[in-house]
């Protein structure tokens, strides 16, 4: 299940959603390059965009696949995607319980920057597995704690300022190590896990100035990514 703080933080309008961090454009660019390098999308594919937010992945892929089911727990960002009115996209307000309606249905599942907010990731992965057809692909990406701009990190929670009103929100947040992901994906025939890296200089001048970065060539970990084949 997703903790209450996650819903409070991510239920944002478009302006607030796009006002989160200077890091995101680089992180999303690296993530997208990795995904497109690892999957050849086709018009025959049925895809799940899980925890879709405002639909970044659905926006990129709706014209490359046959069908997309886009699921999110937050009404405001989901409504932004729904208003696009893509003919082959179904938006659903809800969480993992909906997946029981899609046994062996999907060819591709993308769960981007989301699994770290789940209290029971094991159950979530099991539902993903059951929802994939034979030979289907699961894409998981998850943040490192070092990339979260939090006021404090305490155990499995971070205190972050909500972009819409700058209110401090306590959010459940538990990034997965390579070993944890490997264990979660052990039922799959194959699982490839790696780290996407970048350099501080790639974050842009505003970030460098605000963080007082001296060595802009220093490499930093951006995302942990995994591709699993059923």
C-alpha positions in Angstrom: 0.0 0.0 0.0 1.0 3.6 -0.5 1.3 5.8 2.6 -0.9 8.8 3.1 2.0 11.3 2.9 2.7 10.1 -0.6 -0.8 11.1 -1.8 -0.6 14.4 0.0 2.7 15.3 -1.7 2.0 14.2 -5.2 -1.6 15.3 -5.7 -0.4 18.4 -7.6 -1.7 20.6 -10.4 0.4 20.9 -13.5 2.2 24.1 -12.4 3.3 22.6 -9.1 4.2 19.3 -10.7 6.6 21.0 -13.1 8.1 23.0 -10.2 9.7 20.2 -8.3 13.5 20.2 -8.9 16.2 21.3 -11.3 17.5 17.7 -11.2 14.4 16.2 -12.9 15.1 17.0 -16.6 18.5 15.3 -16.5 17.2 12.3 -14.5 14.2 11.8 -16.8 16.4 12.2 -19.9 18.8 9.5 -18.6 15.9 7.3 -17.7 14.2 7.6 -21.1 17.5 7.0 -22.9 17.9 3.8 -20.9 14.3 2.6 -21.5 14.4 3.2 -25.2 17.7 1.4 -25.4 16.3 -1.6 -23.6 12.8 -2.0 -25.2 11.7 -2.0 -28.8 8.1 -0.8 -28.6 5.5 -1.9 -31.2 1.9 -1.3 -32.2 1.1 -4.8 -30.9 2.0 -4.0 -27.3 -0.4 -3.5 -24.4 1.3 -1.4 -21.7 0.7 -0.5 -18.1 1.9 2.9 -16.9 1.8 2.4 -13.2 1.9 5.4 -10.8 1.8 7.4 -14.0 1.5 10.9 -12.5 0.8 13.4 -15.2 1.6 10.7 -17.8 5.2 11.3 -18.9 5.5 7.8 -20.2 2.0 7.6 -21.6 2.7 10.9 -23.5 5.9 9.4 -24.9 4.5 6.0 -25.9 0.8 6.3 -26.7 1.5 6.5 -30.4 4.1 3.6 -30.3 1.9 0.9 -28.7 -1.5 -0.6 -29.1 -3.0 0.2 -25.7 -2.0 1.9 -22.4 -3.7 1.5 -19.0 -2.5 4.4 -16.9 -3.0 4.1 -13.1 -2.3 6.6 -10.3 -3.7 7.3 -6.8 -3.6 11.1 -7.2 -6.7 12.7 -8.8 -5.1 16.0 -9.9 -2.2 14.7 -12.0 -4.3 11.9 -13.5 -6.9 14.4 -14.6 -4.2 16.2 -16.6 -3.5 13.0 -18.5 -7.1 12.1 -18.9 -7.8 15.5 -20.6 -5.4 14.6 -23.4 -8.1 12.2 -24.6 -5.8 9.7 -26.3 -7.9 7.1 -28.1 -5.9 4.1 -26.8 -5.3 5.2 -23.2 -7.5 4.3 -20.2 -6.8 6.3 -17.1 -7.8 4.7 -13.7 -7.7 6.3 -10.3 -6.5 3.7 -7.8 -3.6 1.5 -6.8 -2.3 -2.0 -7.1 -5.6 -3.8 -6.3 -6.8 -2.9 -9.8 -4.2 -5.2 -11.3 -6.2 -8.3 -10.3 -8.4 -7.4 -13.3 -5.5 -7.7 -15.7 -4.1 -11.3 -15.4 -1.5 -12.0 -18.1 -2.7 -8.9 -20.0 0.4 -6.6 -20.5 3.4 -6.9 -22.7 5.2 -4.1 -20.9 4.8 -2.6 -17.4 6.6 0.7 -16.5 6.8 1.7 -12.8 9.0 4.7 -12.9 10.3 6.4 -9.7 7.5 4.9 -7.6 8.3 1.6 -5.9 10.2 3.4 -3.1 6.8 4.8 -1.9 5.2 1.3 -1.4 5.0 -0.3 2.1 4.8 -3.7 0.5 6.8 -3.8 -2.7 6.9 -7.6 -2.7 3.1 -7.7 -3.2 3.3 -5.0 -5.9 5.9 -7.0 -7.8 3.9 -10.2 -7.5 0.9 -8.3 -9.0 3.1 -7.0 -11.8 4.3 -10.5 -12.5 0.8 -11.9 -12.7 -0.3 -9.0 -15.0 2.4 -9.7 -17.5 2.0 -12.2 -20.3 4.7 -14.8 -20.9 7.9 -13.0 -22.1 6.6 -9.7 -20.9 8.9 -6.9 -19.7 8.8 -5.1 -16.4 10.7 -1.8 -16.0 11.4 -0.5 -12.5 13.3 2.7 -11.7 13.9 4.0 -8.1 15.6 7.0 -6.5 18.6 7.1 -4.4 18.2 8.9 -1.1 21.1 11.2 -2.0 19.0 12.8 -4.8 16.1 13.6 -2.5 16.1 17.3 -1.4 14.6 16.6 2.0 14.7 18.7 5.2 15.4 15.5 7.1 15.5 11.8 6.5 14.4 9.6 9.4 14.3 5.9 8.8 11.8 5.1 6.1 10.5 8.7 5.9 11.6 12.0 4.5 10.3 15.5 5.3 9.9 17.4 2.0 8.3 20.7 1.0 5.2 20.3 -1.1 5.7 22.3 -4.3 2.2 23.7 -4.3 2.3 25.4 -0.9 5.7 24.8 0.6 4.1 22.8 3.5 6.4 20.2 5.1 5.0 16.7 4.3 6.2 13.5 6.0 6.5 11.0 3.1 7.2 7.3 3.3 10.3 6.6 1.2 12.4 3.5 1.0 14.7 3.2 -2.1 15.6 -0.3 -3.1 19.2 -1.5 -3.1 20.5 -3.7 -5.9 20.2 -6.7 -3.6 16.6 -5.9 -2.6 15.5 -5.4 -6.2 17.2 -8.7 -7.2 15.3 -10.5 -4.5 12.0 -8.8 -5.4 12.5 -9.8 -9.0 13.7 -13.4 -8.4 10.6 -15.0 -9.9 11.4 -13.5 -13.3 13.4 -15.5 -15.8 15.9 -12.7 -16.1 16.5 -9.4 -14.3 19.2 -6.8 -15.2 19.8 -4.1 -12.6 22.2 -1.1 -13.0 22.8 2.5 -11.8 22.3 5.5 -14.0 25.1 8.1 -13.3 25.5 11.8 -14.1 27.7 14.7 -13.3 26.8 17.7 -11.1 27.6 20.0 -14.1 24.7 18.4 -16.0 22.1 19.6 -13.5 22.5 23.2 -14.7 23.7 26.5 -13.3 20.8 27.2 -10.9 21.4 23.9 -9.1 25.1 24.3 -9.0 24.8 27.8 -7.5 22.1 26.8 -5.0 24.0 23.8 -3.8 27.4 25.5 -3.9 28.9 22.7 -6.0 32.7 23.0 -6.5 33.5 20.0 -8.6 31.0 20.0 -11.4 32.7 17.0 -13.0 32.0 14.8 -9.9 29.9 11.8 -10.8 26.7 11.2 -8.9 24.2 8.3 -8.8 20.8 9.3 -10.3 18.6 6.3 -10.5 18.7 2.6 -10.0 17.0 0.8 -12.9 15.9 -2.7 -13.6 14.6 -4.7 -16.5 12.9 -8.0 -15.8 11.6 -10.6 -18.3 8.8 -13.0 -17.3 
